[in-house]
Amino acid sequence: MSQSTRHRRPTSASSDTPSPSQYSKLDKRRTSSSSSGDGDDGIGLGWAVPLMALGLLRYMSATTNIIHDCDEVFNYWEPLHYLIYKSGFQTWEYSAQFALRSYLNVLLHGLVGWPASWWFGVEKVQVFYAVRFFLGVLSVIADAALVVALSRKYGKRLASYALALLCLTSGCFFASTSFLPSSFAMYAMSLSSAFYLLEKPRMAVATAATGVILGWPFSILAFLPVTLLSLRSNFKKTFLSGAIASVILLALSVLTDYYYYKKWTSSLLNLLFYNVLGGGESHLYGTEGPMYYLQNGFNNFNICFVLALVFPIMLLLRIARKKYVPDLVVVLLPIYIWLGFMTLQPHKEERFLYPIYPLVCVAAAAFIDSVPDIFRDVYRSHDDSILVKLSKYTRPVILGVMLCVSHARTFSLIHGYSAPLEIYKHLDYHEDSGMGSTLCVGGEWHRFPSSFFIPDYVAHVRWIDDGFRGLLPFPFNSTLGGTSAAPTYFNNKNVASPEQYLQDLEQCTLLVELHLQRSHSYRGSDLSTWEVVAALPYLDRELSPTIHRSFFVPYQWMQKNVFGLYKLLRRIPKNE
């Protein structure tokens, strides 16, 4: 029987197309880079640039950010102040009767607050900013990981665009150092997305579980795409990773609730039952129309938000589909799911969109990166037509315009609405008001920056009746049990308690008021009773043009806008 000789096919050393066994991610990035014809060599960004850039901007945010929502103060800063200093305001959600808020998230921030209080002593304002720096560090780590993951997966151009937007867009600038569950969920969203792109599914799922349980339970919907796709990779180990993280955090949450509420309960389940099964009655705290999130999204991200919303059209038209499907699509899917879901809810607040803020930046960056593909012949990967070449130069122009408008928004908010934070700092210079002083706040209760700004000589902060008929926070009552108390003056119907206002205004030593150009008079206008010890300009939203109050326009911002005065007043002693 004759034997035929089998010859191996010669291998071409100069072959441009690797065999399947030789194909790697590096080849994929190199091929993608060369096909784009844009000169991106595929070498990704390291950690140094994202960490330094984000670190600088988050430091600026921590030191200049205003407080955008009274919920941040009364549901997070005040409980933290109570845990550290044994004084602070309590909301009905923290009443043991309802137990809707977990102290576990507050305790996490206490890991910074307690050492800072020991280090700074009586300077409580410094403790406030120390906690803010901690929030900024969390944001830096999460967003830097996302940028590095994008760089390794898609190249340094997309990563660089995303980094610039994460640093400078107003939405990310303000949300990154806000003490809110939605901000913590935002950190987790960036980190979970980064792990997914880096093909670490177990870490992605565990991080998502942390964001939901330790951060904001309702954000579970936003984490679903990454979680479900991660589970496809080694389901058993990935599921086990998420399950272990969930069980540990749930156990810690229940134990923490038991320690502070002095009863076995789960604030996580209480919150879900109240909002889902119990109807929630969130409409009691205000409702907004269907365009609310679109308007706020544009204010906080300007053109960036628009590009993020239209990016799916590029995918449907197959302009950028080959490049980004499926992984980046999975990462960006929460934008549209979450935005659609939250738009259907009657009660809307700007902070509810925080979890998807980093993804908005990534989607806009992907759109900008794909601009030349709009003009490139789909059948000619090396198309170098005039339109393609010109479109490459439009990318930095688009990015530059977005960053300039974002700076205009950030500047306007910081300089227009920072007076409440700054005016309370002036209390430190008026100890001559006497120990045991009482600070009274009327209609400006919702801009109270927290007890961290109240020096020790002020014994009480009291609300005075300016017409608000909702339920206000009360000081934690240590005689009733502090965190385990269930005071009768609390209710879940947002009905004012007759005990929430100070009746004898003669007890007021100090007064905080906002004086605007209105027809009615203000208590502080009586100069025979009150003297102004500090006053700062505050932008009058109602009388200022929309475009000028929303964005800083050089040489026009001060001229076109109308300002009131945010005042700290002191009662004039009668013997004077």
Salt bridges, closest charged atoms under 4 A:
ASP27 OD1 - ARG30 NH1 2.91
ASP38 OD2 - ARG157 NH1 3.95
ASP38 OD1 - ARG376 NH2 3.58
ASP38 OD1 - LYS392 NZ 3.34
ASP38 OD2 - ARG395 NH1 3.12
ASP40 OD2 - ARG157 NH1 3.64
ASP41 OD1 - LYS156 NZ 3.65
ASP69 OD2 - ARG351 NE 2.73
ASP71 OD1 - ARG101 NH2 3.96
ASP71 OD2 - ARG351 NH1 3.43
GLU93 OE2 - ARG101 NH2 3.57
ASP143 OD2 - ARG58 NH2 3.10
GLU199 OE1 - LYS25 NZ 2.64
GLU199 OE2 - LYS153 NZ 3.65
GLU281 OE1 - LYS493 NZ 3.01
ASP327 OD2 - LYS153 NZ 2.70
GLU349 OE2 - HIS347 NE2 2.67
GLU349 OE1 - ARG351 NE 2.86
ASP369 OD1 - ARG157 NH1 3.81
ASP369 OD2 - LYS323 NZ 3.03
ASP369 OD1 - ARG395 NH1 3.65
ASP373 OD1 - ARG376 NH1 2.39
GLU422 OE2 - LYS425 NZ 3.26
ASP432 OD1 - ARG570 NH1 2.83
GLU444 OE1 - ARG447 NH1 2.65
ASP465 OD1 - ARG469 NH1 3.08
ASP466 OD1 - ARG523 NH1 2.60
GLU506 OE1 - ARG571 NH1 3.67
GLU506 OE1 - LYS574 NZ 3.86
GLU513 OE1 - HIS515 NE2 2.79
GLU531 OE2 - ARG570 NE 3.07
ASP540 OD2 - ARG518 NH1 2.90
GLU542 OE1 - ARG518 NH2 3.45
